[in-house]
Amino acid sequence: MSSSHGTVTLAPPSSGGIRGRPSPKAYHHGDLRAALLRAARSIVEEQGIAALGLRAITRRAGVSSAAAAPHFGNLTGLLSALATIGYEELAAALAPAMGKGAHATGMAYVRFAILNPGLFTLMFRSDAIDRGLPALAQASGRTSDMLTQVIGAMKEPHAARTRAGTRAALWGRVHGLAVLAVDGFLDMLLARDGAGMTLEELVEDALR
């Protein structure tokens, strides 16, 4: 993919779930919620978080701005639901790498960010979502627990004195690489200082 979020290119994921622009048809009872989430996701990937207004989302979904209230309450509720989906998808992306160690898990984390730059950014924007919502707290907590499991399986203990410090150090390294990729700086660093290093090699080196 190539977008204003960054220039790292990977093959896009297959279509499905709530991805993409909703088709121009009347929404039947029961699928408006999914249509609004699809609309919000397409906007955040195309234009970024700043474009995520309730009116823009409902217009993209082809409904009135009042139609979202029964499903989400307000814009924060809608974006929190989208962030919840993001954490669920991130957990699903991390799961196959869990048994392969910190390097593989870190690579899966960075790849998720590259493939979903707008969604990934939203997931960590506490000013746009409500982390107190149970579904969001559960989904983000699962991701945190998965990273903790990876840390516990690392052969060499980190220099941090506590498990919390170790988790923060590992997550900070991987998340920093992901943000650099989303913001378009990772390609620049690889070109300038990477000496032919691949993305996978950079993640492995950062997690040593």
ZAGU-894945 format. One record per residue (C-alpha): x, y, z. Coordinates in nm, 3 decimals, padded with zeros to 5 digits. Example, Ala and Ser with C-alpha at 12.3 -4.5 7.8 and 13.67 -1.06 7.14 Angstrom:
REM ZAGU-894945
<px = 01.230 | py = -00.450 | pz = 00.780> .
<px = 01.367 | py = -00.106 | pz = 00.714> .
REM end
This chain:
REM ZAGU-894945
<px = 00.000 | py = 00.000 | pz = 00.000> .
<px = 00.104 | py = 00.356 | pz = -00.051> .
<px = -00.071 | py = 00.654 | pz = 00.106> .
<px = -00.024 | py = 00.983 | pz = 00.284> .
<px = 00.030 | py = 00.785 | pz = 00.604> .
<px = 00.358 | py = 00.635 | pz = 00.476> .
<px = 00.535 | py = 00.484 | pz = 00.179> .
<px = 00.615 | py = 00.132 | pz = 00.296> .
<px = 00.449 | py = -00.103 | pz = 00.045> .
<px = 00.292 | py = -00.435 | pz = 00.132> .
<px = 00.025 | py = -00.642 | pz = -00.037> .
<px = -00.319 | py = -00.529 | pz = 00.087> .
<px = -00.528 | py = -00.770 | pz = 00.295> .
<px = -00.815 | py = -00.951 | pz = 00.132> .
<px = -01.153 | py = -00.784 | pz = 00.133> .
<px = -01.403 | py = -00.886 | pz = 00.397> .
<px = -01.544 | py = -00.794 | pz = 00.735> .
<px = -01.610 | py = -00.422 | pz = 00.762> .
<px = -01.334 | py = -00.316 | pz = 00.524> .
<px = -01.397 | py = -00.083 | pz = 00.231> .
<px = -01.667 | py = 00.150 | pz = 00.111> .
<px = -02.025 | py = 00.031 | pz = 00.157> .
<px = -02.216 | py = -00.049 | pz = -00.160> .
<px = -02.476 | py = 00.207 | pz = -00.270> .
<px = -02.789 | py = 00.020 | pz = -00.157> .
<px = -03.054 | py = 00.060 | pz = 00.107> .
<px = -02.941 | py = -00.083 | pz = 00.439> .
<px = -03.171 | py = -00.344 | pz = 00.584> .
<px = -03.251 | py = -00.366 | pz = 00.952> .
<px = -02.953 | py = -00.506 | pz = 01.140> .
<px = -02.668 | py = -00.406 | pz = 00.911> .
<px = -02.663 | py = -00.026 | pz = 00.956> .
<px = -02.415 | py = -00.058 | pz = 01.243> .
<px = -02.172 | py = -00.248 | pz = 01.021> .
<px = -02.229 | py = 00.000 | pz = 00.737> .
<px = -02.137 | py = 00.293 | pz = 00.961> .
<px = -01.823 | py = 00.115 | pz = 01.079> .
<px = -01.726 | py = 00.041 | pz = 00.718> .
<px = -01.779 | py = 00.405 | pz = 00.630> .
<px = -01.571 | py = 00.527 | pz = 00.924> .
<px = -01.293 | py = 00.286 | pz = 00.840> .
<px = -01.277 | py = 00.386 | pz = 00.477> .
<px = -01.263 | py = 00.755 | pz = 00.573> .
<px = -00.988 | py = 00.714 | pz = 00.832> .
<px = -00.775 | py = 00.516 | pz = 00.587> .
<px = -00.832 | py = 00.758 | pz = 00.299> .
<px = -00.823 | py = 01.093 | pz = 00.482> .
<px = -00.701 | py = 01.038 | pz = 00.839> .
<px = -00.854 | py = 01.093 | pz = 01.181> .
<px = -00.923 | py = 01.463 | pz = 01.125> .
<px = -01.189 | py = 01.371 | pz = 00.866> .
<px = -01.382 | py = 01.144 | pz = 01.103> .
<px = -01.688 | py = 01.358 | pz = 01.166> .
<px = -02.028 | py = 01.206 | pz = 01.231> .
<px = -02.180 | py = 01.386 | pz = 00.933> .
<px = -01.904 | py = 01.263 | pz = 00.700> .
<px = -01.943 | py = 00.906 | pz = 00.822> .
<px = -02.321 | py = 00.896 | pz = 00.787> .
<px = -02.301 | py = 01.064 | pz = 00.448> .
<px = -02.056 | py = 00.797 | pz = 00.334> .
<px = -02.294 | py = 00.530 | pz = 00.462> .
<px = -02.585 | py = 00.695 | pz = 00.282> .
<px = -02.796 | py = 00.771 | pz = 00.590> .
<px = -02.891 | py = 01.075 | pz = 00.798> .
<px = -02.661 | py = 01.198 | pz = 01.074> .
<px = -02.921 | py = 01.096 | pz = 01.333> .
<px = -02.908 | py = 00.733 | pz = 01.223> .
<px = -02.592 | py = 00.657 | pz = 01.419> .
<px = -02.732 | py = 00.748 | pz = 01.761> .
<px = -02.928 | py = 00.426 | pz = 01.828> .
<px = -02.619 | py = 00.216 | pz = 01.757> .
<px = -02.334 | py = 00.421 | pz = 01.908> .
<px = -02.481 | py = 00.715 | pz = 02.098> .
<px = -02.234 | py = 00.966 | pz = 01.958> .
<px = -01.916 | py = 00.998 | pz = 01.752> .
<px = -01.696 | py = 00.883 | pz = 02.040> .
<px = -01.902 | py = 00.567 | pz = 02.072> .
<px = -01.873 | py = 00.496 | pz = 01.701> .
<px = -01.497 | py = 00.551 | pz = 01.694> .
<px = -01.454 | py = 00.344 | pz = 02.009> .
<px = -01.637 | py = 00.057 | pz = 01.840> .
<px = -01.407 | py = 00.090 | pz = 01.540> .
<px = -01.101 | py = 00.093 | pz = 01.766> .
<px = -01.234 | py = -00.221 | pz = 01.935> .
<px = -01.242 | py = -00.393 | pz = 01.599> .
<px = -00.887 | py = -00.273 | pz = 01.541> .
<px = -00.764 | py = -00.434 | pz = 01.861> .
<px = -00.948 | py = -00.755 | pz = 01.778> .
<px = -00.785 | py = -00.764 | pz = 01.435> .
<px = -00.445 | py = -00.684 | pz = 01.586> .
<px = -00.482 | py = -00.975 | pz = 01.828> .
<px = -00.573 | py = -01.201 | pz = 01.536> .
<px = -00.264 | py = -01.080 | pz = 01.348> .
<px = -00.038 | py = -01.143 | pz = 01.648> .
<px = -00.175 | py = -01.489 | pz = 01.730> .
<px = 00.004 | py = -01.688 | pz = 01.455> .
<px = 00.338 | py = -01.532 | pz = 01.556> .
<px = 00.301 | py = -01.590 | pz = 01.929> .
<px = 00.486 | py = -01.920 | pz = 01.937> .
<px = 00.770 | py = -01.785 | pz = 01.724> .
<px = 00.904 | py = -01.534 | pz = 01.976> .
<px = 00.934 | py = -01.160 | pz = 02.021> .
<px = 01.083 | py = -01.090 | pz = 01.679> .
<px = 00.799 | py = -01.257 | pz = 01.488> .
<px = 00.537 | py = -01.097 | pz = 01.711> .
<px = 00.697 | py = -00.756 | pz = 01.670> .
<px = 00.700 | py = -00.800 | pz = 01.294> .
<px = 00.330 | py = -00.889 | pz = 01.297> .
<px = 00.257 | py = -00.575 | pz = 01.500> .
<px = 00.444 | py = -00.350 | pz = 01.258> .
<px = 00.284 | py = -00.513 | pz = 00.955> .
<px = -00.062 | py = -00.457 | pz = 01.100> .
<px = 00.017 | py = -00.087 | pz = 01.141> .
<px = 00.147 | py = -00.060 | pz = 00.785> .
<px = -00.159 | py = -00.231 | pz = 00.639> .
<px = -00.406 | py = -00.033 | pz = 00.854> .
<px = -00.242 | py = 00.305 | pz = 00.920> .
<px = -00.556 | py = 00.505 | pz = 00.988> .
<px = -00.715 | py = 00.243 | pz = 01.211> .
<px = -00.387 | py = 00.185 | pz = 01.397> .
<px = -00.354 | py = 00.556 | pz = 01.469> .
<px = -00.713 | py = 00.576 | pz = 01.595> .
<px = -00.655 | py = 00.284 | pz = 01.833> .
<px = -00.400 | py = 00.489 | pz = 02.027> .
<px = -00.578 | py = 00.824 | pz = 02.020> .
<px = -00.732 | py = 00.847 | pz = 02.367> .
<px = -00.878 | py = 01.188 | pz = 02.282> .
<px = -01.098 | py = 01.030 | pz = 02.014> .
<px = -01.214 | py = 00.710 | pz = 02.187> .
<px = -01.345 | py = 00.606 | pz = 02.529> .
<px = -01.111 | py = 00.348 | pz = 02.681> .
<px = -01.356 | py = 00.297 | pz = 02.966> .
<px = -01.603 | py = 00.114 | pz = 02.743> .
<px = -01.598 | py = -00.256 | pz = 02.841> .
<px = -01.563 | py = -00.396 | pz = 02.489> .
<px = -01.272 | py = -00.168 | pz = 02.406> .
<px = -01.101 | py = -00.231 | pz = 02.739> .
<px = -01.134 | py = -00.606 | pz = 02.689> .
<px = -01.000 | py = -00.599 | pz = 02.333> .
<px = -00.703 | py = -00.375 | pz = 02.412> .
<px = -00.633 | py = -00.575 | pz = 02.728> .
<px = -00.611 | py = -00.894 | pz = 02.524> .
<px = -00.345 | py = -00.739 | pz = 02.303> .
<px = -00.151 | py = -00.630 | pz = 02.610> .
<px = -00.178 | py = -00.981 | pz = 02.758> .
<px = -00.046 | py = -01.134 | pz = 02.436> .
<px = 00.258 | py = -00.908 | pz = 02.445> .
<px = 00.314 | py = -01.000 | pz = 02.809> .
<px = 00.316 | py = -01.368 | pz = 02.714> .
<px = 00.581 | py = -01.301 | pz = 02.452> .
<px = 00.794 | py = -01.120 | pz = 02.708> .
<px = 00.765 | py = -01.411 | pz = 02.950> .
<px = 00.894 | py = -01.647 | pz = 02.681> .
<px = 01.200 | py = -01.437 | pz = 02.598> .
<px = 01.520 | py = -01.632 | pz = 02.669> .
<px = 01.718 | py = -01.337 | pz = 02.797> .
<px = 01.568 | py = -01.114 | pz = 03.069> .
<px = 01.544 | py = -00.746 | pz = 02.988> .
<px = 01.740 | py = -00.499 | pz = 03.198> .
<px = 01.419 | py = -00.354 | pz = 03.343> .
<px = 01.361 | py = -00.445 | pz = 03.709> .
<px = 00.992 | py = -00.525 | pz = 03.677> .
<px = 00.764 | py = -00.708 | pz = 03.436> .
<px = 00.580 | py = -00.382 | pz = 03.374> .
<px = 00.908 | py = -00.216 | pz = 03.279> .
<px = 00.998 | py = -00.502 | pz = 03.048> .
<px = 00.658 | py = -00.490 | pz = 02.878> .
<px = 00.682 | py = -00.114 | pz = 02.836> .
<px = 01.030 | py = -00.146 | pz = 02.685> .
<px = 00.929 | py = -00.413 | pz = 02.433> .
<px = 00.600 | py = -00.249 | pz = 02.340> .
<px = 00.772 | py = 00.089 | pz = 02.315> .
<px = 01.029 | py = -00.044 | pz = 02.071> .
<px = 00.778 | py = -00.219 | pz = 01.849> .
<px = 00.521 | py = 00.061 | pz = 01.868> .
<px = 00.787 | py = 00.317 | pz = 01.785> .
<px = 00.878 | py = 00.126 | pz = 01.469> .
<px = 00.510 | py = 00.099 | pz = 01.378> .
<px = 00.456 | py = 00.474 | pz = 01.420> .
<px = 00.765 | py = 00.549 | pz = 01.212> .
<px = 00.624 | py = 00.325 | pz = 00.938> .
<px = 00.277 | py = 00.483 | pz = 00.950> .
<px = 00.419 | py = 00.836 | pz = 00.945> .
<px = 00.647 | py = 00.761 | pz = 00.649> .
<px = 00.982 | py = 00.781 | pz = 00.826> .
<px = 01.077 | py = 00.413 | pz = 00.825> .
<px = 01.161 | py = 00.407 | pz = 00.454> .
<px = 01.378 | py = 00.715 | pz = 00.502> .
<px = 01.568 | py = 00.554 | pz = 00.790> .
<px = 01.615 | py = 00.230 | pz = 00.599> .
<px = 01.741 | py = 00.416 | pz = 00.292> .
<px = 01.978 | py = 00.636 | pz = 00.491> .
<px = 02.112 | py = 00.403 | pz = 00.759> .
<px = 01.980 | py = 00.058 | pz = 00.677> .
<px = 02.258 | py = -00.053 | pz = 00.441> .
<px = 02.019 | py = -00.278 | pz = 00.251> .
<px = 01.841 | py = -00.393 | pz = 00.568> .
<px = 01.486 | py = -00.524 | pz = 00.526> .
<px = 01.193 | py = -00.430 | pz = 00.747> .
<px = 01.207 | py = -00.773 | pz = 00.910> .
<px = 01.578 | py = -00.732 | pz = 00.986> .
<px = 01.522 | py = -00.387 | pz = 01.132> .
<px = 01.254 | py = -00.516 | pz = 01.370> .
<px = 01.476 | py = -00.807 | pz = 01.474> .
<px = 01.768 | py = -00.572 | pz = 01.535> .
<px = 01.551 | py = -00.334 | pz = 01.741> .
<px = 01.430 | py = -00.618 | pz = 01.964> .
<px = 01.774 | py = -00.756 | pz = 02.052> .
REM end
